[in-house]
Each structure stands twice: as C-alpha cells, then as structure tokens.
Amino acid sequence: MRLYQWALTAAALAISLPLAFLLHSQITREQTTGIAVMAGSLLLLWSVTVAVWRRWRGAFTVSLALAALLWLPLWLITSRRIAFMLRHGGMDCASCQGSPMVFLLQMVMEQMFFVPLTFVLLAGARCVWQWRQTSKTRPDTQTNQACAHASEKMREII
C-alpha cells in the first residue's frame, strides 16, 4: 500500500504541473468552463491523494477506479498514434494535412498524463495482487492489513 501511496503522490505532482499550466491559460483567456474543469481536476486529484494517505474507507478503490477511467482514453489515443507512426513510417504521411510538430507536441502532452497514470495503475495492481495472495494464504499479514480498508469492495470487484 505504501508503494501505491507514493506512486499516486508522484503522479499527482507530475500531473499537477500541466494542469496548473492549463488552468493558467484558461484564466488568461477567461474561459469559465475551462477554469472550472481544470480547477475541479486539480481539486479531485489532490482530494483523492489525501484520502489515500489518510486511508479513508474506499479511497483506494475510488482512486484506482479514477486512474483507470482516466488512463483508458489516453491508452487508446497513444496506441492509435503509435499505429499511425508504424503505418506511415513517421508522424506525417503523403496525403496528410497535419503538421508533424503538432503531432509531436500533442503526443508529448498526452504522455505527461499517461505515464504517471500507468505507474499508478501498476502500483495499484501490485497492491491488489499482494492483497489477494496474502488473503489466500495468511489472512492476518501486514499487507492484508494495509489493503484492508478496501477489502470488501475488492471482493465484490474481483
């Protein structure tokens, strides 16, 4: 569980920087919807992180589900971009109207969110795997106690 807490905190820090930049750009352009979305995203991100550190009931499950929900569209976009580059041999094709530089910048921006979320999901999967292994063999181990706050939810999910 400790690994998951640190992975989530590192991801929150890594994701907060581009979100803060996007929030600033929305404020300077006076886009109220964008301001609400970016501020809400930052608030949700750090609320979940604090809840996991305080080991509130259900915080692990909510944070892992939220990370998976945010990760899935980014994975689809990333896989489509990689398939495009493999199919066309680069970031541009003969019949394309787009700019390779824009393609690259968008991909870098997406990876600023995708990579930290991937580490969060891997750490969460490790915690769930350890919890399942220890609950089968030794129901009162330290790992089981660390993940016990989500045990009822995990049994329903798994």
DOMARLO-610195 format. One record per residue (C-alpha): residue in one letter; x, y negated, z negated. Coordinates in steps of 0.25 Angstrom, whole numbers, plus 2048, in hexadecimal, padded with zeros to 3 digits. Layout:
AXYZ
...
END
This chain:
M800800800
R80C7F77FD
L8117F880B
Y8037F5811
Q8027E8808
W8107E380D
A80D7E781B
L7FF7DF81A
T8067D3814
A8117D381E
A8077D4829
A7FF7C9823
L80B7C0822
A80E7C3831
I8007C1836
S7FE7B482E
L8097AC835
P8027AE843
L7F47AC83D
A7F979F836
F7FE79A843
L7F179D84A
L7E979783F
H7F278A840
S7F078A84F
Q7E178B84D
I7E1780843
T7E877784C
R7DE77A857
E7D377884E
Q7CD786851
T7C4789845
T7C179784A
G7D079A84B
I7D379383E
A7C879C837
V7CD7A983E
M7DC7A683B
A7D97A282C
G7D07AD82A
S7DA7B782F
L7E57B2826
L7DB7B281A
L7D77C081D
L7E57C5820
W7EA7C0812
S7DE7C480B
V7DF7D280F
T7EE7D280C
V7EC7CC7FE
A7E17D67FC
V7EA7E27FF
W7F57DD7F6
R7EB7DC7EB
R7E67EA7EE
W7D77E57EF
R7CE7F17F1
G7CC7F3800
A7D77E9804
F7E07F480A
T7D57F9813
V7D07EB817
S7DE7E781B
L7E17F3822
A7D47F382A
L7D67E482D
A7E47E7832
A7DF7F283B
L7D47E9840
L7DE7DE844
W7E87E8849
L7E07EF853
P7DD7E485D
L7EC7E085C
W7F07EE85F
L7E67EE86B
I7EC7E1871
T7FA7E686E
S7F87F3875
R7F17EC881
R7FD7E2882
I8077EE882
A7FF7F688C
F7FF7E9895
M80E7E7894
L8117F6897
R8077F68A3
H80D7E98A9
G81B7EA8A5
G81B7DD89D
M8127D2898
D80E7CE8A6
C8087D48B2
A8077D08C0
S7F97CD8C0
C7F87C78B2
Q7F57B88B0
G7FA7B88A1
S8077B389C
P8127BD896
M8157B388C
V8077B2887
F8067C1887
L8137C287E
L80E7B7875
Q8017BD873
M8077CB870
V8117C5866
M8057BE85F
E7FD7CB85E
Q8097D3859
M80A7C984D
F7FD7CF848
F7FE7DD84E
V80C7E1848
P8097DD839
L7FB7E383A
T8017F083F
F80B7F1833
V7FF7EE82A
L7F77FA830
L803803830
A805800821
G7F680281E
A7F680F826
R80281381D
C7FB810810
V7EE817815
W7F7823819
Q7FE82380B
W7F1822804
R7EB82E80C
Q7F7836809
T7F88337FA
S7E98357F8
K7EA8437FE
T7F68487F6
R7F783F7EA
P7EB8377E7
D7F182E7DC
T7FE8297E2
Q80381B7E3
T80081A7F2
N7F281E7F0
Q7F08147E4
A7F68097ED
C7EB80C7F8
A7E08107EE
H7D98037F0
A7D58077FE
S7D38167FB
E7C48167FC
K7C480E809
M7CF81780F
R7C882380C
E7BC81E814
I7C481981F
I7CD825820
END
